[in-house]
Amino acid sequence: MPRGGARVVSGPAPDPNALRRNRPSDKAGWTLLPYEGRPGLAPEWPLTEATEREWHLWGDLWERPQAVMWEELSQEFEVALFVRCLAEAEQPDAKVDVRKLARQYLDSLGLSVQGMLRNRWKISPGEPGTVQVPEESEPSTPAPRRPSARDRMKVVPFRGPGA
């Protein structure tokens, strides 16, 4: 088992509202997903025969905003595996491993807040539109500089011992 060092999901997720981000990995930007979700019907089910619960989950998931990206990235198979795993994890006697796997799928498919941050996806604020990649822009004015301890010091003129 590996020890120490960075992991794929180690550290805090990127903050879309950070004032200053200069790392090369931050240049990719954020993808805005349409608030109203993905239009149209769900794709064809790619696995073996689906249960009634799986059909219901499959249809619901493909109406979400994240489904726009799943379609663009051809992740139909991954979403179907998540649906099957989630349907099994919902059972009262489900094993912990299955529930952990469902949680991992939530993150990787951008269905959790953490997953949305890691995938750099944001849902647009309720206006119609398609997937947009916002342009990177530099702040027009730099953030104001905080006063340092030195700035707060006041110079007092020296008066000798007899003054």
N, C-alpha and C positions, 0 to 999 in steps of 0.2 A: 504494500500500500504506500503511495507517495506521501511524503511528509513535507510540510512547510511550503512556502512559495505561493504564488497567486493561482487561483482557480478561475475557471471561466466565469462564475458568478460571484467571485469574492469582491468584497468592498461594497460601498453604497452604489445604488443605481444612479445613472446620470440625472441631473436636475435640469429640466427644460427651462427653468426660470433663473438659472445661475447668471450672475452678472458678467463673469469673466471665465471663459473656458478656452484654453489655448492648446490643449493636447491635439495631436494629429487625428486621434480617433474621434474627436468631437466635430470634425469638419463634415461628416456625413450628413448632419442635420436631422431634423425630425420629420416624420411623415404624418400629415393630417388625414385622418380617416373621416368619411362622411358621417355626420350625426345620424342621418336617417337609415344607415346600414346599407347592406348589399341588395341591389334590386334583383328581381327575378327568382326563379325556382332554384332549389338546392340541386347540386350536381347529382349524377347517378351514384348510388351507393357502391363503393368499390370492393367491399368484403363479401363474405358468404352471407347467407340469408339473415336479414336483420329482424330483431324482435320489435314489438309494437313500441316499447319504450325507446329503443334505439332510433326508430323512425321519427318519433316525436323530438328527441334531442337533436337529431341530424337536421331536421327542418328549422328548428329554433336557432341553432348555431349559425346556419348559413344566412340568417337575416341580420346578423350583428355587423357592426362596422369593421371588425377585424377580418371578416370573411372576404372583404375586398382584397386584402393582402394575401390571404390563403389562396384565393383564386389566382392572383398574379404570380404567386410562388409555386403553384401546382401542389398544394398541400392537402389535397382531397383524402389521400390515404392516411396521413397523420391525423386529420380531424376524425376520420372514421375509427381509427384505433383509439382515439381519446373517447369518442362516444361509447364504444364497446367497453372500455375500461371504466368510464364513469357509471354506466348502467350497472356494472358489476359492483363498483364501489358503493353504490347506493343501497345495496342489500344489507340488512341488519347483521348478517353473519360474515360480512366481507373481511378479508384478511387485511392487515395493516399494510402489507406490501402493495396491494392493489390500490389502497387509498393514497399511499405515498406516490405511486405512479400517476394517479389521476391529478394530484397536486402538481407534479412536474409537468404534465401536459398543459395544465392551466397556465403555468408560467411560460412555457415555450411557445404556446399559441397566442400569447398576449391576452389571455382572458382574465388575468389578475392584474392588479395595479402594478405589482413588481414586474410582471411580464410585459406590460405596456411600456414601462420605463426602459427595461432592458432592450426591447425591440425598437425603441425610439419612436413610438406611435403615440399620437394624441388624437382625440376625437374632436372634430371641429365644433365650435360653439353653436350648434343648432341651425346653421344655415345650409341650404342645399348646395351641393357641389360634388366634385369627384375627388379622387385621391390627389393631393397636392403636396409637393415638397417645398416647404417654405424656404425662401432665399435667406442666406446668411447675411446678416447686416451688422455692421459695427455700430456701437452706440454713438450718437451724434455728439454728445458731450461726455467727457470722462466723469466718473463718479467723484464727488467731492472728497478731498483728502481730510481724514480725521486729524484733529490736532494731536500732536505728540506731547509727551511730558515736557520736552524741551521748550515747545511753543508756549506752554502754560507758565514757564518760569518767568519771573520778573527781575530785571536787573536793578539792584539797589546800589546806589553810590556808596563807596566806602568812606566812612568818616573815622578818622584816626581816634586813638584813645582819649585825646583831650578835646574832642570837638563837641 
